[in-house]
Amino acid sequence: MKNFFLLLLAFCAIALATVSCSKKDTADMAPTAKTVAQNSTNPYDYVGVQHNQGLDYYLAKADFNVAADEVEPKTLDFLQEAGYSRSAMQEVLNQPYVNEIIHSADPVEALRQYYTTNGNTKELDYLDRMVDAMSTSTNSDQAVSRLTQIEDDVQADNSLTASSQESLLKGLAVGRHSAQYWYEQQAQGDQSTWLQANAGTIGATNQPGGPNSLRPWWHYGLADLAGTLGGTIAGGIGASIIFWLGDHKD
């Protein structure tokens, strides 16, 4: 009997160890981007969080049959609910250069031209670093790590004006959180919630069971980043949605 109980105890110990290892393995395999996308040293990290919330707000409330027409009003609705001044955000979106960036087929290039025209050489240098950080990363965690390093450099750069530093940090915050967002959408393949919402609607280029036409995730992350650098959070959300719709609507 004693041997039986010893055997039973040994079996339980092995079973518990197996479950523990199984949970650890599962945790190790789970996506980590939702946690590492945060950077508490950036005082504007919340802008990145709100940006992703704005995308989900549009996804939940927009009619994808008239998707493009709803980008601006839904963006303003969300920002107003989040505590921003609707009139101030409307004023941002009405700026000609912001409008050009968020409606461009290449928001990064439009922003680059704006920086060049206005002599924003420091901002242009940082933009080039952001583009390299996103476009050469194999996953969102790597992009987040690289963008975080740039954030550290921006915060330590005493040659930047306060407004330029704020703009860059907001753009970087959106870049980190957007990288996570679109990487997860790409990982879902044809089950992407954006593809599912668009499928079968007027002008949709992706149909149920059809090809997944999402570009690599970092293209969308850079569009969001550029929109934010050019037009704060309103520009970031607008550029993100318009860029995505440009790929998925006739």
C-alpha positions as CSV (number, residue, x, y, z in Angstrom):
1,M,0.0,0.0,0.0
2,K,2.8,2.4,0.9
3,N,4.5,1.8,-2.4
4,F,1.1,2.4,-4.1
5,F,0.8,5.8,-2.5
6,L,4.4,6.7,-3.3
7,L,3.7,5.8,-6.9
8,L,0.6,7.9,-6.9
9,L,2.4,10.9,-5.5
10,A,5.1,10.5,-8.1
11,F,2.5,10.3,-10.8
12,C,0.8,13.5,-9.6
13,A,4.1,15.4,-9.4
14,I,4.9,14.4,-13.0
15,A,1.4,15.4,-14.1
16,L,1.7,18.9,-12.4
17,A,5.1,19.4,-13.9
18,T,3.8,18.5,-17.4
19,V,0.8,20.9,-17.0
20,S,3.2,23.7,-15.8
21,C,5.5,23.1,-18.7
22,S,2.6,23.0,-21.1
23,K,1.3,26.4,-19.8
24,K,4.8,27.9,-20.1
25,D,5.2,26.6,-23.6
26,T,1.8,28.1,-24.5
27,A,2.8,31.4,-22.9
28,D,6.1,31.4,-24.8
29,M,4.3,30.9,-28.1
30,A,1.6,33.5,-27.4
31,P,1.9,36.9,-29.2
32,T,3.7,39.3,-27.0
33,A,3.2,42.5,-29.0
34,K,0.2,43.6,-26.9
35,T,2.5,44.0,-23.9
36,V,5.7,45.1,-25.4
37,A,4.0,47.7,-27.6
38,Q,3.7,49.9,-24.5
39,N,6.5,52.3,-23.5
40,S,6.0,54.1,-20.2
41,T,8.9,56.4,-20.8
42,N,7.0,58.1,-23.7
43,P,4.5,60.6,-22.2
44,Y,2.4,60.2,-25.3
45,D,2.1,56.4,-25.3
46,Y,-1.7,56.8,-24.8
47,V,-2.0,58.3,-28.3
48,G,-0.9,54.9,-29.8
49,V,-3.5,53.1,-27.6
50,Q,-6.2,55.6,-28.7
51,H,-5.2,55.2,-32.3
52,N,-5.9,51.5,-32.3
53,Q,-9.1,52.1,-30.4
54,G,-10.1,54.5,-33.2
55,L,-9.5,51.8,-35.8
56,D,-11.7,49.4,-33.9
57,Y,-14.3,52.1,-33.5
58,Y,-14.5,52.6,-37.2
59,L,-14.5,48.8,-37.8
60,A,-17.5,48.4,-35.5
61,K,-19.5,51.4,-36.7
62,A,-18.7,52.1,-40.3
63,D,-20.8,50.9,-43.2
64,F,-18.3,49.4,-45.6
65,N,-20.6,49.9,-48.5
66,V,-19.9,53.6,-48.2
67,A,-16.6,53.2,-46.3
68,A,-14.6,56.2,-47.6
69,D,-17.4,58.6,-46.9
70,E,-17.4,57.6,-43.3
71,V,-13.7,58.0,-42.5
72,E,-13.8,61.6,-41.4
73,P,-17.1,61.6,-39.5
74,K,-16.4,58.3,-37.7
75,T,-12.9,59.5,-36.8
76,L,-14.3,62.7,-35.4
77,D,-17.0,60.8,-33.5
78,F,-14.4,58.6,-31.9
79,L,-12.1,61.5,-31.0
80,Q,-15.0,63.5,-29.5
81,E,-16.0,60.5,-27.3
82,A,-12.3,60.1,-26.3
83,G,-12.3,63.7,-25.0
84,Y,-10.8,65.7,-27.9
85,S,-12.3,68.9,-29.2
86,R,-14.2,67.9,-32.3
87,S,-13.8,71.4,-33.8
88,A,-10.0,71.3,-33.2
89,M,-9.6,67.9,-34.8
90,Q,-11.8,69.0,-37.7
91,E,-9.4,72.0,-38.1
92,V,-6.5,69.6,-38.2
93,L,-8.1,67.5,-41.0
94,N,-8.9,70.6,-43.0
95,Q,-5.2,71.6,-43.2
96,P,-4.2,71.2,-46.9
97,Y,-0.9,69.4,-46.1
98,V,-2.7,67.0,-43.7
99,N,-5.3,66.2,-46.3
100,E,-2.6,65.5,-48.8
101,I,-0.7,63.2,-46.5
102,I,-3.7,61.1,-45.4
103,H,-5.2,60.8,-48.9
104,S,-1.8,60.0,-50.6
105,A,-1.1,56.6,-52.1
106,D,2.2,56.9,-50.2
107,P,1.7,58.9,-47.0
108,V,5.3,58.5,-46.0
109,E,6.6,60.0,-49.2
110,A,4.0,62.8,-48.9
111,L,5.3,63.6,-45.4
112,R,8.9,63.4,-46.6
113,Q,8.1,66.0,-49.2
114,Y,6.4,68.2,-46.6
115,Y,9.5,68.0,-44.3
116,T,11.8,68.7,-47.2
117,T,9.8,71.7,-48.4
118,N,9.7,73.2,-44.9
119,G,13.4,72.5,-44.0
120,N,12.6,70.0,-41.2
121,T,15.9,68.2,-41.6
122,K,15.9,66.7,-38.1
123,E,12.4,65.4,-38.4
124,L,13.3,64.0,-41.8
125,D,16.3,62.1,-40.4
126,Y,14.1,60.6,-37.7
127,L,11.4,59.7,-40.3
128,D,14.0,57.8,-42.3
129,R,15.1,55.9,-39.2
130,M,11.4,55.0,-38.5
131,V,10.9,53.7,-42.0
132,D,14.0,51.6,-41.8
133,A,12.9,50.2,-38.3
134,M,9.5,49.2,-39.6
135,S,10.3,48.0,-43.1
136,T,13.2,45.7,-42.1
137,S,11.5,44.1,-39.1
138,T,10.4,40.5,-39.4
139,N,7.6,40.9,-36.8
140,S,5.9,43.6,-34.7
141,D,7.9,42.9,-31.6
142,Q,11.1,43.6,-33.4
143,A,9.6,46.8,-34.9
144,V,8.5,47.9,-31.4
145,S,11.9,47.4,-30.0
146,R,13.6,49.4,-32.7
147,L,11.0,52.2,-32.5
148,T,11.5,52.4,-28.8
149,Q,15.2,53.0,-29.3
150,I,14.4,55.9,-31.6
151,E,12.0,57.3,-28.9
152,D,14.8,57.2,-26.4
153,D,17.0,59.2,-28.8
154,V,14.2,61.7,-29.5
155,Q,13.7,62.3,-25.8
156,A,17.4,62.9,-25.3
157,D,17.8,65.2,-28.4
158,N,18.1,68.7,-27.0
159,S,18.3,70.2,-30.5
160,L,14.6,69.5,-31.1
161,T,12.0,72.1,-30.3
162,A,9.3,71.1,-27.8
163,S,6.6,70.9,-30.5
164,S,8.8,68.8,-32.8
165,Q,9.7,66.4,-30.0
166,E,6.0,66.0,-29.1
167,S,5.1,65.3,-32.7
168,L,7.8,62.7,-33.1
169,L,6.9,61.0,-29.9
170,K,3.2,60.8,-30.8
171,G,4.1,59.4,-34.2
172,L,6.4,56.8,-32.7
173,A,3.7,55.8,-30.1
174,V,1.3,55.2,-32.9
175,G,3.9,53.4,-34.9
176,R,4.5,50.9,-32.1
177,H,0.9,50.2,-31.4
178,S,0.0,50.2,-35.1
179,A,2.7,47.6,-35.8
180,Q,1.1,45.3,-33.3
181,Y,-2.4,45.9,-34.7
182,W,-1.6,45.2,-38.3
183,Y,0.8,42.4,-37.6
184,E,-2.1,40.6,-35.8
185,Q,-4.5,41.4,-38.7
186,Q,-2.0,39.8,-41.2
187,A,-1.6,36.8,-38.9
188,Q,-5.3,36.2,-39.1
189,G,-5.1,35.8,-42.9
190,D,-8.5,35.7,-44.6
191,Q,-10.1,35.8,-41.2
192,S,-8.8,39.3,-40.6
193,T,-11.7,41.3,-39.1
194,W,-11.0,44.1,-41.6
195,L,-11.2,41.7,-44.6
196,Q,-14.3,40.1,-43.1
197,A,-16.0,43.4,-42.6
198,N,-15.2,44.5,-46.2
199,A,-15.9,41.2,-48.0
200,G,-19.0,41.3,-50.2
201,T,-19.6,45.1,-49.8
202,I,-19.8,47.5,-52.7
203,G,-16.4,47.9,-54.4
204,A,-14.7,45.3,-52.3
205,T,-11.7,43.7,-54.0
206,N,-11.5,40.9,-51.5
207,Q,-14.5,38.5,-51.7
208,P,-15.5,35.7,-49.3
209,G,-13.0,32.8,-49.8
210,G,-11.0,35.0,-52.2
211,P,-7.3,36.0,-51.9
212,N,-6.0,37.9,-48.9
213,S,-5.0,41.2,-50.4
214,L,-3.4,42.7,-47.3
215,R,0.1,44.2,-47.9
216,P,2.8,43.3,-45.4
217,W,1.7,44.7,-42.1
218,W,4.4,47.3,-41.8
219,H,3.1,49.3,-44.8
220,Y,-0.1,50.1,-42.8
221,G,2.0,50.8,-39.7
222,L,4.0,53.4,-41.6
223,A,0.9,55.0,-43.1
224,D,-0.5,55.4,-39.6
225,L,2.8,56.8,-38.3
226,A,3.1,59.3,-41.1
227,G,-0.5,60.4,-40.7
228,T,0.1,61.1,-37.0
229,L,3.4,63.0,-37.7
230,G,1.6,65.1,-40.2
231,G,-1.8,65.6,-38.5
232,T,-1.7,64.2,-34.9
233,I,-4.1,61.4,-33.9
234,A,-6.8,62.6,-36.3
235,G,-4.4,62.3,-39.2
236,G,-3.1,58.9,-38.0
237,I,-6.5,57.3,-37.8
238,G,-7.6,58.9,-41.1
239,A,-4.4,57.9,-43.0
240,S,-4.7,54.3,-41.6
241,I,-8.2,53.7,-42.8
242,I,-7.9,55.5,-46.1
243,F,-4.7,53.7,-47.0
244,W,-6.3,50.3,-46.1
245,L,-9.4,51.1,-48.2
246,G,-7.3,52.1,-51.1
247,D,-6.0,48.6,-51.2
248,H,-9.4,46.9,-50.8
249,K,-11.9,49.0,-52.7
250,D,-12.2,49.7,-56.4
